[in-house]
């Protein structure tokens, strides 16, 4: 199955079929989720209206982790099976993940100021997410650092695979160390600790961010494949 997706023609056909569905789901989820969460969901009894930052902060933080996991999986496939499509998808996803991470850090600072009294603290969760942002930037830079695109893709893939060790640190940092950041409130064995009036719009926003990621990833991957095809044709014309 993995080798089947590595076929550019088959991958193009698959993404062409998925794109309209992902786009429609993104518009539906965000079209309902944004007004529901920012206008109609209740304010928190302690945090007041500032709790609405959660509806952007939590989905962007989740997607920052998920996007890096996608990049690491594609990078492993590239290193093991030399799949060019995997490299293209990984490089297409990296700027999206960097934007999600930057948004998570920015909204976290906006939320932290009224809650903690500071824009930034060297908290274990915040510091590990900052490291994740630098990993994204490093992946983007390495992929473009060599004249030979294959060397750049391999260097970036190695960084992505090594950097995946940071994901469990981010996830469990609030459990392993004493931090200001609150522990998990959705994915808990005892069930979510968020009231359903806040939980449902939050889940809808998470789905909206997920479908946004898939929509933009498809567009960027198709553009990357087109650029690669043009580069191959240009080299053939030059006899290289």
N, C-alpha and C positions, 0 to 999 in steps of 0.2 A: 504494500500500500504506500509506504514511504517513497519507494522508487517510482511509483506511479505519479505521485504529486511532483516529483522532480522533473517530469516532462514539461517543458515550458508551454507547449500547446494545450496539454490537458489542464495545467494550472490556470492558464488564461481562460479556458472554457469554464472551469469551476468558479473562478472569481467573477466572471461576467454574469453567471447565474446567481451568485450570492449577493452581488452588489445591490440590486434594487430592493431585496428583502432587508438587508442590513440598514440601508438608508431609510426605508419606510419605518422600520422598528426604532431607529434612532429618533426620527422626527416625532413618532408617537410617544415614546417614553419621555423624551425631554419636553415635548409640547405639553404633556400632562404633568410631569414631575416638577418642572421649574415653578409654574404658578402654584401648584399644590404645596410644595415645600417652602417657598419663599413668601407666599401670601396667605395661604389658608391653614397651614399646620399650626398647632398651638405653640405659644412661647413656653420656654422652660421655667419652672417655678423658682429656680435658683439663678440660671444664666440669663433669663429674659429673652429678648429678641436676638441677642448675639448667638444663640444656639443655631440660628439659621445658617451660619457659616458651615455647620456640620454637613449640610446637604451638598456642599461642593467639596469640602475638605476630605471627608471620608471616601467618596467615590474616587477622587483623584489619587488619594494615597493607595487605595486598593489597586487601581489601574497601574500605578507606578510599579508595584510589585509584580502584578500579572504580566505587564509588558516585558519586564526584564526576564521573567521566566520564559516567555515566548522566545526572546532573543537568545537566551542560553540554550534552549532546546534546538533552535535552528542552527546555532553555532556548533553544537555537538554533532548534529547531522552533517554539517558541512565538513567538520574535521574528520569524521569517521568515514562518510560515504562520498565526500567531495561533490556535494550537490550544489550547483551554482544557484538554483532557485532558493535554497535555504539561506545562502549569503545575501541574496537580494531582499528576502523578507526580513532578515535580521537588521540589515542596514536601513530598510524602510521603516521598521518599527522603532529604531533607536531615537530619532528626534521626537516622535510622539511620546515615548516614555519619558524623555527629558522634560517635555512640556508638562506632563502629568505631575512629575516630581517637583518641578518648580512651582506649579499651582498648589500642590500639597504643602510645600514649605511656606509659600506666601500666605495662604489661608490659615495655616497653623499659627503663623506670627500674628495675624489679625485676631485670631481667636485667643491666643495666649496672652495678649496684652490686657484685656479686661479680666481674664480668669486668673492669670499668674502675676500680673503687674509688670511683665517684661515681654518684649518682642521675641527674645531668643534666650534660651538657657542651654548649656551644654549637657542636656539630658541625653540618656542613652538612646532613646527612640529618635529624637531629633538629629543627633549626631550621626547615627547609622543611616538615616534617610539622606542626610547631606552627603555622606559617602556614596550612596546610591546615585545621587545626582552627578557627582564627579565621575563615577563609573560610566554613566551615560555619555558624558562629555568626552571621556577617554575613548569610548567605543566609536563615537562619531569621528573624532580626530584621527585615530589610528586607521580607520577605513579609508581615509583620504590622504594619509601621510606618505604613501609610496607612489612612484610612477607606475609600477605594476599593480593593477587593481587586485590581482590574486594574492599578492603578498600583503596588501593592506587588509583584505578580507580575512586572511588567515590570522594576522596579528590581532585584529579586532575580535575574531572568534575565540582566540585563546584568552583574551581579557574577559570576555563575557562568561566563559565557562568557569574561570577562576573566581570571578566576582560573584557568582551565584551563592557563595558561602555567606554573603552578607544578608541574604533574604531571611534565613531563620534567625539571624541576629536581630533584624528589624522586628520580626514577628514576635519573638519571645523576650525582647529586651525589657518589656514592662514586668515580666515575670521573674527574670533572672536578676535584675538590679532594682534598687529603690529609685523610682523615677517620678517626676511630676506628671508625666503623661498618664492619662487614665488607662486602665486595662481594657481588654476586649469586652464589648457590650453587645455584640451581635452573634458571633460564632462562639458560643459557649455550650458546654455539655448540658448545663441546666436550662438552656434556652435564652433567647435575647432578653436583656434587661431594659430595653427601650420600649416605651408604650407604643401600642399599635398605631396610634394617631401620628406618631413620628416615624415608626418603623416602615410603614408602607410607602410613604413618599421617598424615604431614604433608599429603599430597595429599588424603587422605580428610577431614581437618579443613577444608582449603580448600573442598572441595565442600560440606561441611556448612554452612560459613559462607555460601557462595554461595546455597544453597537456603534458608537462614534469611532472608537478605536478600530473596529473591524472595517468600517466604511473607509476611513482614511488610509488604513493599512492596504486595503485592496487597491486604492488609487495610486498610492506611492509605490507599491510592488509592481503594478503594471507599468508605471513610468520608468521604474528601474530596469525592468526587463526590456523595454523599448530602447533605453539608453545603451544597454549592454549589446543589443542586437545591432544598433547603429555603429557602436565601436568595433564590433567584429567585422562588419561590412567595410568599414573604413580601413581596417588593417589589411583586409583581403585586397582591397583596391591598391594599397601601397605595396603589396607583395610581401607582407610581414607575417 
